[in-house]
């Protein structure tokens, strides 16, 4: 690696001021879009044919043909500024993004490698060095996965930024391609059964599992939470199907005979390119309401959608060359009540209650339920009751929240969630103790003092118990030190 990933947080803090100072130098264009603008919006407007967008938060990235090669570019939806990420003379394509990290497929070493770029530190780094081809990266958290040809067939490999270690996920001699990742689950299309099936792998348990078993082809999977979606040819045209990893149930999403493909998922929303009108449009489906909706209707073609939150992006041929366009789903009436999600959540609208969702929190340790303080996006929301439970009802739907719980003597825990309309989202936190030997001794002494104030007999028994416990703990510490010195 060309930079120390273990010190990323430190680098971010040190470099932020410098980044803001040179911001005007690294951005190369400004386009007129504000997140408050309703509906569809254009992101790029030149003739360099940008394609294959990806999005995380306010940042959209894509590949763009310029100076006779493909480079990776980006656009900040908040600042309305475009910026260049790569400038090598070879081709860089198939960008993916999570947080401040952008990864892509790179041809500078005369084979496909995976490279990355930290948007906060403005540093580029190499991830793979094998002389065979590594391509089509996907990223979630500290894990990057890709398809890898080093064994004479395509396998799925990964890299952990936190440990700086590469690892192999699949070993079957057939091809495994097009990986996607969410949390600890990696999914891909797999040719081991002489047709493409969808398989998965749990990075925590190190267990592989099969998701589809139909004899037709299932391809191009995407994943969010417990939901895996893919393109499916069982009906002699491409439909969108899904699978719930928790309930182990498969379900069909589309049934139009024209065919659908190139899909993406975020929260309860699945988007794809759809050919029912004789050209490619972008459509969507709400898994909660079971409602399908059309996003684009332009007479030209729209391809390769990506989604984050309420923003869908794609590349679009309406101007005679490819451009990147987007759509704010909060302006759609997705629930059929006559109001868009944005209008539902307008404080001046009678239907304001329709935009509120419920979040149920349960906090426990391995032994018992805990009283804990709860924060949502940094704001204090209250404390769980003695049963470790708290319900929050003032969160707007279709928004992403970071929930943090803090309890005395336990390590804080955080989760990322999306609140949905007419549904209660439940989060179970299992907290890990965070007390050392000295804190344990103080706890025993405090309890002993409490009992000393009660009865003399009880005091003697408790004191004796505490003394024996502390003696035993001291013996273990001395014995451990002695063993280490002997070793």
Secondary structure, DSSP 8 states (H G I E B T S, - for coil): --S-GGGHHHHHHHHHHHHHHTHHHHEEEE----TTS-EEEE---SSS--EEEEEETTEEEEEEEETTEEEEEEEETTTTEEEE----SS-EEEEEEETTEEEEEE-TTSS-EEEEEETTTTEEEE----SS-EEEEEEETTEEEEEE-TTSS-EEEEEETTTTEEEE----SS-EEEEEEETTEEEEEE-TTSS-EEEEEETTTTEEEE----SS-EEEEEEETTEEEEEE-TTSS-EEEEEETTTTEEEE----TT-EEEEEEETTEEEEEE-TTSS-EEEEEETTTTEEEE----SS-EEEEEEETTEEEEEE-TTSS-EEEEEEGGGS-TTSSSS-HHHHT-TTSTTGGGGEEEEEEEEE-SSSB---EEEETTEEEEE--TTSEEEEEEEETTEEEEEEEE-TTB--EEEEEEE-TT-EEEEEEE--B---HHHHHHHHHHHHHHHHTS-HHHHHHHHHHHHHHHHHHHHHHHHHHHHHHH-
